[in-house]
Amino acid sequence: MSKVKPIAKVTHLKLGKHKAWGLADAGNKTVEIDERLTGYRHLLILIHEHIHIIHPDWSESKVIKYARKYARFIWDNNYRWVEIK
């Protein structure tokens, strides 16, 4: 079975200077997420930026609408990111 290639490369770093929680570059298929995000907010922003990659033609309001729906569904079904150190 072949390995599935990721749609976008995700990196975590501080984005305070950009005044953003996340950034997406559809051309390069990269997503940057503020490393200080946790819990539901992290999930929401990750999904939001991913939608920008797969639907670069969508309006911001449409991206927000669908990101909220997907994040709420996943969160309500007990998704949690656990970092093991």
Sequence and secondary structure as in RCSB ss.txt:
>XXXX:A:sequence
MSKVKPIAKVTHLKLGKHKAWGLADAGNKTVEIDERLTGYRHLLILIHEHIHIIHPDWSESKVIKYARKYARFIW
DNNYRWVEIK
>XXXX:A:secstr
      SSEEEEE  GGGT SEEEETTTTEEEEETT  HHHHHHHHHHHHHHHH TTS HHHHHHHHHHHHHHHH
HTT       
